Amino acid sequence: MDKDKYIRQLEETLRKFLEPVRDIPYKIAIKALTGYEVLTFNPKEKKNQELLKKLIEASQIALKNANKKGIQTKRPNEAGNEMEKFVIPALNEVGLKAEKPKTKGGKTKTAGYPDIEITDKYGRTIYLECKTYSSITKNQTFRTFYFSPSKDPKITKDAFHLLLSFELKRAKRNKKEVFVPISWKLYTLENLKVQVKHEFNASNKDLYKKEYLLAEGKIK
């Protein structure tokens, strides 16, 4: 095989490898990455009905408190982290134990999936992702939910995986323009389909090498 043909085949193979892999069952992805099961949430089961009732109550409390105070962020989808500050106390208020998840190594991480770990009175674990959106952005196809492989994952138990999402609008609070939640929706994620999108990446150490430098300047 001549060199040019060999290079073309390598390029074609790499191109195919980098194409997104679609419609992967979420529960299989979580199992593969963490070793733990995504449990099926059956709303007809009595224990789940009790849990759902408390989650609904907590969601309403968080909605009311956040609406009253307002959230200051540039974009609606950035308000999720701020909503957690209303959701966690509300969950604890209704009798659920809610906190930031600890990793397998015992660390508390703010970044990464999932946002909140809940324990109910039966000792069951519920991982809750907290999201925000506006009515304009709800059906857009930009990536808003993702999780990555980790040597120290935040998922450490078989659990229910739920998503609590708040719709926001702009409003005035204390003469400042803020986002306020006006509604919420609670989803179960066990039937979610996800995709893997490969990427090339580089760190600052990789990028800013002296041998790559062409020119530079300073303020005068």
Backbone bond lengths (Angstrom), bond angles and torsions (degrees), N, CA, C in turn:
res aa  C-N    CA-C-N  psi(-1)  N-CA   C-N-CA  omega(-1)  CA-C   N-CA-C  phi
1 M - - - 1.468 - - 1.532 109.50 -
2 D 1.337 117.47 131.03 1.459 119.18 -179.08 1.528 110.53 -74.93
3 K 1.318 115.69 160.75 1.464 122.14 -172.55 1.527 112.22 -61.09
4 D 1.338 117.54 -43.95 1.468 120.73 -178.44 1.520 111.62 -62.51
5 K 1.324 117.36 -42.65 1.460 121.23 179.05 1.526 110.96 -64.70
6 Y 1.316 116.12 -40.57 1.461 121.58 178.87 1.534 110.50 -61.28
7 I 1.329 116.30 -43.86 1.469 120.95 179.38 1.526 110.79 -64.68
8 R 1.340 117.12 -40.84 1.468 120.28 178.55 1.522 111.12 -62.30
9 Q 1.328 117.13 -39.84 1.465 121.10 178.92 1.531 110.83 -66.14
10 L 1.330 115.79 -40.07 1.462 119.55 177.20 1.533 110.86 -62.79
11 E 1.321 116.75 -43.07 1.461 121.68 179.14 1.520 111.21 -62.85
12 E 1.324 117.34 -42.42 1.456 121.64 179.82 1.525 110.85 -66.20
13 T 1.320 116.69 -41.76 1.464 121.01 178.69 1.521 110.53 -63.39
14 L 1.324 117.02 -43.93 1.464 121.26 179.49 1.519 110.92 -65.11
15 R 1.338 116.92 -39.95 1.466 120.58 178.82 1.518 110.81 -59.53
16 K 1.331 116.76 -44.81 1.470 120.99 -179.81 1.528 110.99 -65.13
17 F 1.333 115.16 -39.09 1.457 119.66 -179.68 1.523 111.60 -62.66
18 L 1.337 116.68 -32.91 1.457 121.36 -175.78 1.527 113.46 -85.88
19 E 1.310 118.30 -4.48 1.464 120.67 176.19 1.527 109.92 -68.37
20 P 1.346 117.99 141.04 1.462 120.28 -179.93 1.532 112.01 -59.52
21 V 1.316 115.89 142.26 1.460 122.00 172.93 1.523 106.62 -98.28
22 R 1.325 116.93 117.99 1.458 120.85 -170.86 1.532 112.61 -104.86
23 D 1.342 113.87 164.20 1.473 123.27 172.32 1.527 113.13 58.92
24 I 1.326 115.83 41.96 1.464 120.28 174.03 1.530 107.78 -85.41
25 P 1.336 118.82 126.87 1.464 119.55 177.04 1.529 110.71 -59.21
26 Y 1.305 115.71 128.66 1.465 122.72 -177.83 1.522 111.67 -55.98
27 K 1.329 116.34 -42.13 1.464 119.39 -176.71 1.532 111.37 -65.40
28 I 1.329 116.97 -31.64 1.466 120.30 177.42 1.526 109.85 -71.83
29 A 1.323 117.08 -39.99 1.463 121.12 178.90 1.526 110.89 -62.39
30 I 1.325 116.54 -44.73 1.466 120.41 179.58 1.525 110.94 -64.53
31 K 1.320 116.69 -42.88 1.465 121.06 178.78 1.527 110.72 -61.24
32 A 1.321 116.43 -42.50 1.463 121.04 -178.46 1.524 111.68 -66.79
33 L 1.337 116.94 -37.91 1.457 121.01 -176.06 1.521 113.60 -82.51
34 T 1.343 116.96 -29.96 1.466 119.33 -172.10 1.525 114.19 -121.20
35 G 1.343 116.45 -22.58 1.457 120.33 -175.64 1.515 113.37 86.61
36 Y 1.344 117.38 1.81 1.466 120.49 -177.90 1.530 111.44 -111.49
37 E 1.334 114.63 153.28 1.458 121.91 -175.16 1.524 111.75 -87.15
38 V 1.331 115.66 144.18 1.454 122.40 167.05 1.522 106.56 -91.45
39 L 1.322 116.68 112.94 1.457 121.14 -175.82 1.527 111.19 -78.87
40 T 1.314 115.64 149.00 1.465 121.00 178.74 1.523 109.66 -83.12
41 F 1.322 115.49 126.82 1.462 120.20 179.72 1.531 109.14 -91.98
42 N 1.317 115.54 105.74 1.460 121.60 178.34 1.526 108.56 -96.62
43 P 1.348 118.96 108.25 1.468 121.39 -175.99 1.525 113.91 -68.64
44 K 1.334 117.47 -7.57 1.466 120.42 179.03 1.530 112.68 -85.59
45 E 1.331 117.19 -16.91 1.457 120.57 179.40 1.528 110.31 -74.21
46 K 1.336 116.01 139.94 1.460 121.49 -174.45 1.526 112.57 -58.52
47 K 1.347 116.77 -45.87 1.467 120.12 -179.56 1.527 110.69 -61.76
48 N 1.320 116.23 -37.89 1.463 120.21 -179.83 1.524 111.32 -71.86
49 Q 1.332 116.69 -32.97 1.458 120.41 176.02 1.524 110.72 -64.20
50 E 1.335 116.16 -40.78 1.462 121.20 176.75 1.527 110.34 -62.57
51 L 1.325 115.70 -45.44 1.464 120.65 179.58 1.519 110.66 -63.29
52 L 1.319 116.88 -45.01 1.459 121.39 -178.78 1.527 111.18 -61.14
53 K 1.315 116.48 -38.93 1.465 121.19 178.56 1.532 110.64 -60.31
54 K 1.330 116.60 -42.95 1.456 120.91 179.88 1.530 111.26 -70.17
55 L 1.322 116.84 -37.84 1.460 120.26 178.12 1.529 111.22 -65.06
56 I 1.322 116.32 -38.76 1.465 121.13 176.86 1.524 110.37 -63.87
57 E 1.334 115.99 -45.16 1.464 121.04 179.71 1.526 110.75 -61.24
58 A 1.328 116.24 -45.03 1.469 120.52 -179.37 1.530 111.57 -66.06
59 S 1.319 116.91 -38.16 1.462 121.07 179.13 1.521 111.30 -62.57
60 Q 1.331 116.19 -39.82 1.463 120.57 178.66 1.528 111.43 -66.90
61 I 1.343 115.91 -39.74 1.469 119.85 178.70 1.532 109.89 -64.20
62 A 1.329 116.55 -46.36 1.466 120.73 179.57 1.525 110.79 -61.99
63 L 1.327 116.17 -42.23 1.467 121.64 178.60 1.523 110.82 -58.16
64 K 1.321 116.29 -48.63 1.459 121.76 -177.20 1.524 111.29 -64.15
65 N 1.336 116.72 -45.69 1.464 120.59 -176.65 1.532 111.72 -68.54
66 A 1.338 116.53 -40.76 1.460 120.05 -179.64 1.524 110.96 -70.59
67 N 1.323 116.64 -35.17 1.464 120.64 178.21 1.519 110.57 -65.16
68 K 1.300 115.68 -37.07 1.458 120.54 -178.99 1.529 111.52 -68.56
69 K 1.330 116.40 -40.49 1.465 120.84 -175.95 1.520 112.96 -89.09
70 G 1.334 116.78 -41.52 1.461 120.92 -176.59 1.517 111.97 86.77
71 I 1.335 115.63 158.61 1.461 122.57 -177.39 1.525 108.90 -125.96
72 Q 1.323 115.64 129.06 1.467 120.54 -179.40 1.529 110.16 -100.06
73 T 1.318 117.04 102.11 1.464 123.11 172.86 1.526 107.66 -144.24
74 K 1.341 116.35 163.99 1.457 120.25 -178.52 1.518 112.08 -74.64
75 R 1.367 116.60 -39.59 1.459 120.68 -176.43 1.520 110.54 -128.57
76 P 1.357 117.53 152.15 1.462 120.66 -177.79 1.525 114.03 -58.40
77 N 1.343 117.02 -39.83 1.464 119.01 -176.34 1.523 112.77 -72.92
78 E 1.344 117.77 -9.29 1.461 121.18 176.87 1.525 111.84 -88.70
79 A 1.314 116.46 -6.27 1.468 120.45 -175.44 1.527 112.74 -83.23
80 G 1.336 117.40 -6.46 1.465 120.74 -178.11 1.508 112.77 -57.59
81 N 1.336 117.17 -43.62 1.460 120.31 179.71 1.522 111.67 -61.75
82 E 1.332 116.12 -37.61 1.461 119.98 178.97 1.530 111.13 -71.02
83 M 1.323 117.63 -34.19 1.463 120.58 178.32 1.528 111.58 -64.72
84 E 1.334 116.71 -31.14 1.467 119.75 177.92 1.531 111.09 -56.19
85 K 1.330 116.33 -32.96 1.464 121.25 -178.59 1.525 111.89 -67.72
86 F 1.328 116.24 -18.66 1.458 120.73 175.00 1.528 110.95 -97.23
87 V 1.319 116.47 -33.56 1.461 121.21 -175.13 1.524 111.83 -72.48
88 I 1.333 117.99 -45.37 1.472 120.64 -177.04 1.531 111.73 -60.50
89 P 1.338 119.78 -49.45 1.473 118.81 176.92 1.531 112.99 -61.11
90 A 1.328 116.65 -36.32 1.464 120.19 179.99 1.525 111.40 -65.12
91 L 1.328 116.73 -40.70 1.466 120.88 178.05 1.525 110.89 -63.21
92 N 1.327 116.29 -42.56 1.459 119.70 178.06 1.530 111.37 -67.32
93 E 1.317 116.41 -34.09 1.465 121.11 179.91 1.529 112.44 -62.32
94 V 1.335 116.82 -34.20 1.473 119.75 -177.77 1.527 112.32 -90.25
95 G 1.333 118.18 6.25 1.460 120.37 174.10 1.510 116.25 101.55
96 L 1.327 117.15 5.75 1.456 120.42 173.92 1.530 108.92 -96.24
97 K 1.315 117.13 148.59 1.454 120.37 175.43 1.519 108.20 -90.32
98 A 1.329 116.77 116.96 1.465 121.38 -176.40 1.515 109.77 -129.20
99 E 1.332 116.01 136.33 1.458 121.61 -179.88 1.517 109.65 -159.98
100 K 1.323 115.89 172.09 1.455 119.82 173.18 1.524 108.11 -71.08
101 P 1.333 118.29 136.82 1.471 119.71 -176.91 1.527 112.60 -65.42
102 K 1.323 114.84 144.90 1.464 120.37 172.00 1.525 108.66 -96.59
103 T 1.309 115.61 143.59 1.460 120.44 -179.48 1.527 110.69 -76.21
104 K 1.296 114.69 174.42 1.467 120.77 177.89 1.529 110.98 -57.26
105 G 1.335 115.93 -32.08 1.464 121.09 179.62 1.517 113.77 -86.95
106 G 1.345 117.11 4.03 1.460 121.01 177.03 1.515 115.41 88.56
107 K 1.319 118.09 8.86 1.459 121.57 179.99 1.528 110.79 -90.72
108 T 1.316 115.53 151.45 1.460 121.00 173.70 1.520 108.33 -99.68
109 K 1.325 116.53 117.40 1.460 121.85 -179.38 1.523 109.74 -109.65
110 T 1.339 115.32 134.91 1.464 119.36 175.48 1.523 110.32 -81.85
111 A 1.330 115.62 -44.66 1.468 119.88 -176.72 1.521 111.01 -81.05
112 G 1.341 114.25 155.73 1.459 119.86 174.92 1.518 113.41 93.17
113 Y 1.315 114.10 163.21 1.464 122.24 -177.58 1.520 109.78 -87.05
114 P 1.330 119.04 141.29 1.468 128.81 -3.46 1.528 111.59 -92.90
115 D 1.350 116.57 170.89 1.455 121.65 -176.53 1.535 112.76 -79.25
116 I 1.331 115.87 -42.44 1.473 120.64 -171.03 1.525 109.80 -134.22
117 E 1.335 115.64 140.40 1.463 121.07 172.84 1.526 108.83 -111.79
118 I 1.328 115.63 127.12 1.466 121.80 -178.16 1.523 108.99 -116.84
119 T 1.328 116.15 141.53 1.460 121.66 172.10 1.516 107.96 -122.13
120 D 1.342 117.54 127.65 1.462 119.88 179.20 1.529 110.13 -92.39
121 K 1.329 117.08 -179.01 1.462 120.55 -174.32 1.522 112.84 -69.02
122 Y 1.319 117.36 -13.62 1.461 121.29 177.29 1.530 111.50 -93.37
123 G 1.339 116.46 3.49 1.454 120.67 178.79 1.518 113.98 81.43
124 R 1.318 117.22 10.45 1.463 121.08 -179.99 1.528 110.11 -81.83
125 T 1.314 115.95 148.66 1.465 121.71 -179.15 1.520 110.37 -101.33
126 I 1.316 114.68 137.10 1.463 121.89 175.78 1.526 107.36 -127.91
127 Y 1.312 117.14 122.45 1.461 120.64 173.51 1.523 107.92 -94.38
128 L 1.321 115.46 127.79 1.468 120.92 -175.71 1.523 110.00 -120.89
129 E 1.312 115.56 123.38 1.466 122.17 174.02 1.526 107.73 -97.21
130 C 1.320 116.95 132.47 1.459 122.21 -176.62 1.523 109.23 -109.62
131 K 1.328 117.14 120.20 1.467 122.42 -177.47 1.522 110.87 -127.38
132 T 1.331 115.26 158.22 1.455 121.38 173.76 1.524 109.43 -133.88
133 Y 1.317 116.24 154.98 1.455 121.20 -179.75 1.525 108.99 -158.82
134 S 1.319 116.83 164.81 1.460 121.10 170.37 1.523 107.77 -106.17
135 S 1.299 117.07 165.84 1.469 120.72 179.87 1.528 110.52 -61.86
136 I 1.342 116.76 -25.85 1.470 121.64 -179.48 1.524 110.80 -74.36
137 T 1.329 116.89 -37.99 1.465 120.71 -172.69 1.523 114.29 -93.67
138 K 1.321 118.61 -7.18 1.469 121.14 -172.26 1.524 112.90 -55.22
139 N 1.329 117.34 -43.78 1.466 120.79 -174.02 1.529 113.83 -100.87
140 Q 1.322 116.86 13.10 1.459 119.16 175.82 1.524 110.29 -73.16
141 T 1.317 116.68 157.61 1.464 120.92 -174.40 1.530 113.50 -99.60
142 F 1.334 117.74 10.36 1.462 119.66 176.33 1.519 109.90 -64.72
143 R 1.329 116.41 148.34 1.459 120.97 179.61 1.522 110.33 -66.32
144 T 1.317 117.64 122.77 1.464 121.53 179.00 1.528 112.41 -126.65
145 F 1.321 117.05 -14.78 1.464 120.88 -178.96 1.521 107.99 -130.13
146 Y 1.299 116.97 126.29 1.464 119.27 -178.75 1.526 110.31 -157.79
147 F 1.301 115.74 157.05 1.463 122.09 173.50 1.519 107.20 -147.59
148 S 1.313 115.89 152.02 1.460 121.15 -173.01 1.519 110.39 -128.88
149 P 1.324 116.97 156.70 1.466 119.80 174.64 1.524 110.33 -58.91
150 S 1.320 116.79 144.01 1.456 121.36 179.85 1.521 109.88 -145.40
151 K 1.313 115.59 142.06 1.464 119.53 175.04 1.526 111.26 -73.94
152 D 1.326 116.13 -19.21 1.462 121.44 179.99 1.528 108.86 -132.80
153 P 1.337 117.50 72.90 1.473 121.24 -172.67 1.525 113.49 -70.13
154 K 1.336 114.75 156.01 1.460 121.39 177.14 1.524 111.62 -85.03
155 I 1.317 116.66 -14.39 1.470 120.67 176.74 1.521 108.18 -89.96
156 T 1.323 116.57 114.84 1.467 121.20 -173.83 1.527 112.88 -128.74
157 K 1.336 116.79 9.43 1.464 120.36 -177.36 1.526 109.82 -149.67
158 D 1.338 116.88 156.35 1.462 120.56 164.44 1.522 106.76 -64.15
159 A 1.316 117.69 135.97 1.466 118.62 -171.99 1.519 111.80 -161.46
160 F 1.336 114.84 163.12 1.451 120.98 165.01 1.533 107.58 -76.12
161 H 1.319 116.70 144.55 1.465 121.32 176.72 1.526 107.50 -120.66
162 L 1.331 115.93 115.33 1.459 121.31 -175.89 1.520 110.83 -123.74
163 L 1.314 115.35 157.52 1.461 123.12 177.99 1.525 108.71 -124.21
164 L 1.333 116.22 124.65 1.460 121.89 175.52 1.523 107.65 -111.86
165 S 1.321 115.79 116.28 1.460 120.83 -173.70 1.527 110.65 -121.07
166 F 1.337 115.81 133.56 1.461 122.18 -178.09 1.524 110.50 -112.36
167 E 1.322 115.91 132.83 1.456 120.89 174.36 1.523 109.31 -86.09
168 L 1.333 116.69 132.74 1.455 121.53 -176.52 1.523 112.18 -114.05
169 K 1.305 114.49 154.28 1.461 120.54 168.23 1.525 108.13 -139.31
170 R 1.319 116.77 162.88 1.459 120.77 178.67 1.525 109.67 -82.23
171 A 1.339 114.44 143.54 1.459 119.78 179.97 1.529 108.61 -156.16
172 K 1.317 116.07 176.23 1.462 122.06 177.04 1.521 109.62 -109.44
173 R 1.322 115.16 130.51 1.457 121.45 173.78 1.525 106.96 -135.56
174 N 1.325 116.54 123.85 1.470 121.97 -177.75 1.530 111.48 53.20
175 K 1.327 115.03 41.67 1.459 123.80 177.65 1.526 113.75 67.11
176 K 1.317 117.53 13.90 1.462 122.48 177.72 1.521 109.70 -114.37
177 E 1.342 116.15 144.02 1.459 119.67 176.88 1.523 109.03 -82.45
178 V 1.328 115.38 125.15 1.464 121.13 -176.10 1.528 109.24 -138.41
179 F 1.329 115.46 173.34 1.451 121.02 168.52 1.524 108.74 -96.10
180 V 1.327 115.51 140.43 1.468 119.79 173.98 1.527 108.77 -129.18
181 P 1.337 117.73 138.57 1.460 119.87 176.39 1.520 110.17 -75.19
182 I 1.336 116.15 139.61 1.468 120.20 179.96 1.531 112.02 -119.64
183 S 1.342 117.03 -12.02 1.462 120.37 177.49 1.524 108.35 -162.19
184 W 1.311 116.47 167.41 1.461 120.68 177.33 1.523 109.58 -143.37
185 K 1.324 115.40 158.40 1.460 122.52 175.57 1.528 108.59 -139.98
186 L 1.313 116.09 140.50 1.467 121.83 179.86 1.521 108.76 -115.44
187 Y 1.327 116.33 126.08 1.467 122.38 -177.58 1.527 110.50 -120.60
188 T 1.322 116.00 151.24 1.458 120.99 168.38 1.524 107.87 -101.97
189 L 1.338 116.43 143.29 1.463 120.52 -168.60 1.523 114.55 -106.66
190 E 1.343 118.71 2.35 1.471 117.72 -171.89 1.524 114.13 -64.55
191 N 1.328 117.80 -20.42 1.472 119.79 179.26 1.534 112.92 -105.15
192 L 1.329 116.08 10.02 1.459 120.84 178.32 1.529 110.63 -63.80
193 K 1.330 116.61 143.62 1.464 122.54 172.89 1.532 107.87 -109.87
194 V 1.328 116.35 134.20 1.458 120.98 -177.86 1.530 110.36 -123.20
195 Q 1.297 116.22 171.24 1.459 120.70 177.45 1.526 110.25 -129.60
196 V 1.305 116.04 153.53 1.462 122.49 174.30 1.520 107.51 -107.05
197 K 1.305 116.19 124.54 1.458 121.19 178.06 1.520 108.15 -117.95
198 H 1.326 116.03 111.74 1.456 120.54 -179.62 1.524 109.37 -73.70
199 E 1.316 115.80 153.18 1.456 120.02 178.78 1.525 110.21 -149.41
200 F 1.332 114.89 155.32 1.448 120.82 168.23 1.519 107.14 -93.94
201 N 1.324 117.84 142.49 1.456 119.35 178.97 1.522 110.71 -145.79
202 A 1.322 115.16 163.43 1.464 121.51 178.78 1.520 108.47 -148.98
203 S 1.316 116.68 148.22 1.457 122.39 177.72 1.532 109.79 -87.98
204 N 1.342 116.78 171.54 1.462 120.04 174.93 1.526 111.02 -60.34
205 K 1.332 115.89 -37.12 1.472 119.85 178.70 1.524 110.66 -61.24
206 D 1.351 114.92 -37.50 1.463 119.28 178.10 1.531 111.57 -69.97
207 L 1.333 116.13 -39.44 1.466 121.06 -173.52 1.520 113.81 -73.93
208 Y 1.351 115.51 -46.16 1.456 119.36 -167.11 1.534 112.30 -94.50
209 K 1.313 115.87 56.03 1.456 120.81 178.40 1.530 110.20 -88.95
210 K 1.314 114.25 142.01 1.458 120.42 -176.35 1.525 111.82 -57.59
211 E 1.333 116.01 -36.63 1.464 118.99 -176.28 1.528 112.54 -71.11
212 Y 1.347 118.09 -13.85 1.464 120.74 178.06 1.528 112.03 -90.31
213 L 1.339 116.94 -14.41 1.463 121.96 -170.60 1.527 111.77 -68.69
214 L 1.335 116.30 129.61 1.468 121.65 177.76 1.522 112.21 -104.31
215 A 1.345 116.70 -35.04 1.466 120.69 -178.21 1.507 109.13 -164.19
216 E 1.322 116.55 161.87 1.468 120.82 175.85 1.515 108.81 -155.98
217 G 1.344 116.57 166.07 1.465 120.63 -179.91 1.507 110.72 -155.68
218 K 1.334 115.70 166.26 1.466 122.26 179.77 1.518 109.04 -136.05
219 I 1.324 115.73 159.50 1.452 121.15 178.41 1.523 109.12 -64.98
220 K 1.313 116.33 140.52 1.472 120.30 -179.73 1.506 109.59 -114.83
